[in-house]
Amino acid sequence: MKVLPLGLVTALVASARATTELPPLPYGYKALEPIIGRRTLEIHHDKHHAKYVNTMNSMISGTNLESMSLEDIIKTAAKTKNQALFNNAAQAWNHAFYWKCMSPNGGGSPQGKLAEMIISSFGSVQDFLDQFAEMGNTAFGSGWAWLVYDQKKKTLSVTKTIGADNPMTRDGLIPILTMDVWEHAYYLDYQNLRPSYIEKFLAKLVNWDYVSDNLERAMSTGQCAAEF
């Protein structure tokens, strides 16, 4: 068997990581109906998400950012105040994370360690749901609602961000659940009734198994969800 020189192996690895691919949806376009319709997912994933990924790739082409993980690109763009790159890289990450936070078999209630931490952090699961919904409903304009693990306090908290912003750029906060409240996430299905979308998202779509896995990873490794 021919052994490749170390330099060539390194170059091949860097080349393989040079482009962030648009991840496929983890379910079919009709899988979330009637909560989120086929047409919404087609436009949201194939147009909006794809545009963020493609724009980011064109912006980092030929730079040392090509060899970085998507998370590191986001943090570097935030640190260097490259707003255009940050917007596209963060939105590429946010959407990939959002898709996995939903499931055709979602909804119900959190279980195990996740449920215990929600209760200890918020008082009850219902109090958490109310506060999370409030984050989504009060995000002015376009934005995101988040459940995050606070590494410093060892607790969970909710927050909201506007535009493309992501809590991972804030010291010690690790996202474990998100909900997209940009209008393109729900307008075809709910028009101006964002609260209805949020209510059904929480009741029927949240992939609590994935959120539990994210919490375990955050607590054990101090990292966000696996790379997309």
C-alpha positions in Angstrom: 0.0 0.0 0.0 1.4 3.4 -1.0 1.8 5.8 1.9 1.2 9.5 1.0 3.7 12.1 2.3 2.5 13.9 5.4 2.4 17.3 3.6 0.1 15.9 0.9 -2.2 14.4 3.5 -2.4 17.7 5.3 -3.2 19.5 2.0 -5.9 17.0 1.1 -7.5 17.3 4.5 -7.5 21.1 4.2 -8.9 20.9 0.7 -11.7 18.5 1.9 -12.7 21.1 4.6 -12.4 24.1 2.2 -16.1 24.2 1.5 -19.0 24.0 3.9 -21.7 21.9 2.3 -25.4 22.6 2.6 -26.6 19.8 4.9 -29.7 17.9 3.7 -32.8 18.1 5.8 -32.9 15.3 8.3 -36.5 14.5 7.1 -38.6 14.9 4.0 -40.2 18.1 2.9 -43.6 16.9 3.9 -42.5 15.4 7.2 -43.4 18.3 9.4 -46.9 18.9 8.0 -49.3 20.2 9.0 -47.2 22.3 11.4 -44.7 23.4 8.8 -45.6 22.9 5.2 -43.7 21.4 2.3 -43.4 24.7 0.4 -42.0 26.5 3.5 -39.3 23.9 3.9 -38.4 23.9 0.2 -38.0 27.6 0.1 -36.4 27.9 3.6 -33.8 25.2 3.1 -33.2 25.1 -0.7 -33.2 28.9 -1.1 -32.5 30.8 2.1 -30.2 28.3 3.8 -28.4 27.5 0.6 -27.8 31.2 -0.1 -26.1 31.7 3.3 -23.8 28.7 2.7 -22.9 29.6 -0.8 -22.2 33.3 0.1 -20.0 32.3 3.0 -18.0 29.9 0.9 -17.4 32.6 -1.7 -16.3 35.0 1.0 -13.7 32.6 2.5 -12.4 31.2 -0.8 -8.6 31.6 -0.9 -8.3 32.6 2.7 -7.0 30.8 5.8 -10.6 30.6 7.0 -11.2 27.8 4.5 -9.6 25.3 6.8 -11.6 26.4 9.9 -14.7 24.8 11.3 -17.9 26.7 10.7 -18.1 27.5 14.5 -14.5 29.0 14.3 -15.4 31.0 11.2 -18.3 32.5 13.1 -16.2 33.4 16.2 -13.4 34.8 14.0 -15.8 36.9 12.0 -17.4 38.2 15.3 -14.0 39.0 16.8 -12.7 40.8 13.7 -16.1 42.6 13.2 -16.5 41.2 9.7 -20.3 41.6 9.8 -21.1 40.3 6.3 -19.1 37.1 6.8 -20.6 36.7 10.3 -24.1 37.1 9.0 -23.8 34.4 6.4 -21.7 32.0 8.5 -23.9 32.3 11.5 -27.0 31.8 9.5 -25.5 28.7 7.9 -24.9 27.3 11.4 -28.2 28.5 12.8 -30.3 26.9 10.2 -28.4 23.6 10.2 -28.9 23.5 14.0 -32.6 24.5 13.7 -33.4 21.6 11.3 -32.0 19.1 13.8 -34.0 20.7 16.7 -37.2 19.5 15.0 -38.5 16.1 14.3 -41.7 14.6 12.8 -41.9 12.6 16.0 -41.1 15.6 18.2 -43.1 17.3 20.9 -44.0 15.9 24.2 -41.9 16.7 27.2 -38.1 16.7 28.0 -36.9 13.7 30.0 -34.0 12.7 32.2 -31.2 15.0 33.0 -32.5 17.7 30.6 -35.9 17.8 32.5 -34.1 17.9 35.8 -32.0 20.9 34.7 -34.9 22.7 33.2 -36.8 22.4 36.5 -33.9 23.4 38.6 -33.2 26.4 36.3 -36.7 27.6 35.6 -38.9 26.2 38.3 -40.9 23.9 36.1 -41.1 22.7 32.5 -44.1 24.9 31.9 -42.2 28.0 33.2 -39.4 27.2 30.7 -41.8 26.8 27.8 -43.5 30.1 28.7 -40.2 32.0 28.9 -38.9 30.4 25.7 -42.1 31.3 23.9 -41.7 34.9 25.2 -38.2 35.1 23.7 -39.6 34.1 20.3 -42.6 36.4 20.5 -40.7 39.5 21.6 -37.7 39.2 19.2 -38.3 42.4 17.2 -38.2 41.8 13.5 -36.1 38.8 12.5 -34.3 36.6 15.0 -34.0 33.4 17.0 -35.0 32.1 20.4 -32.5 29.9 22.2 -32.1 27.5 25.2 -28.4 27.7 26.3 -26.2 25.9 28.8 -24.2 28.4 30.8 -20.8 26.9 31.5 -20.0 29.4 34.3 -23.2 29.0 36.2 -23.8 25.4 35.3 -27.4 26.2 34.6 -29.8 26.6 31.6 -31.2 29.9 30.5 -33.2 31.3 27.6 -32.2 34.2 25.4 -33.1 35.8 22.0 -31.0 37.1 19.3 -31.7 39.5 16.4 -30.7 38.9 12.8 -28.0 36.3 12.5 -26.6 36.6 16.0 -25.7 33.4 17.9 -25.2 33.0 21.7 -21.9 31.0 21.0 -20.2 34.4 20.6 -21.0 35.2 24.2 -18.6 33.9 26.8 -19.6 30.6 28.3 -23.0 30.1 26.5 -23.6 26.9 24.5 -26.8 26.6 22.4 -28.7 23.4 22.9 -32.1 24.4 21.3 -33.1 27.1 18.8 -36.3 28.3 17.1 -36.2 30.4 14.0 -38.6 33.4 14.2 -37.5 35.0 10.9 -40.8 35.5 8.9 -39.6 33.1 6.2 -39.7 30.3 8.8 -43.5 30.5 9.3 -45.2 33.1 7.1 -46.5 30.8 4.4 -48.2 28.7 7.1 -49.1 31.3 9.7 -48.9 34.7 8.0 -48.6 37.3 10.8 -49.5 34.8 13.6 -46.1 34.2 15.0 -47.5 33.1 18.4 -49.4 30.2 16.7 -46.2 29.0 15.0 -44.3 29.1 18.3 -47.0 27.3 20.2 -47.1 24.4 17.7 -43.3 24.3 17.4 -43.0 23.7 21.2 -46.0 21.3 21.4 -45.4 19.2 18.3 -41.9 19.6 16.8 -39.1 19.9 19.3 -36.7 17.0 19.1 -36.1 16.6 22.8 -33.7 13.7 22.2 -31.4 15.9 20.2 -31.6 18.7 22.8 -30.7 16.1 25.5 -27.7 15.0 23.4 -26.6 18.7 23.0 -26.8 19.2 26.8 -24.7 16.1 27.5 -22.1 17.3 25.0 -22.1 20.8 26.3 -21.6 19.6 29.9 -19.0 17.0 29.1 -16.9 18.7 26.4 -17.9 22.4 26.6 -18.8 22.3 22.9 -21.8 23.0 20.7 -23.5 20.5 18.6 -21.5 18.3 16.2 -20.2 19.9 13.0 -22.6 20.1 10.1 
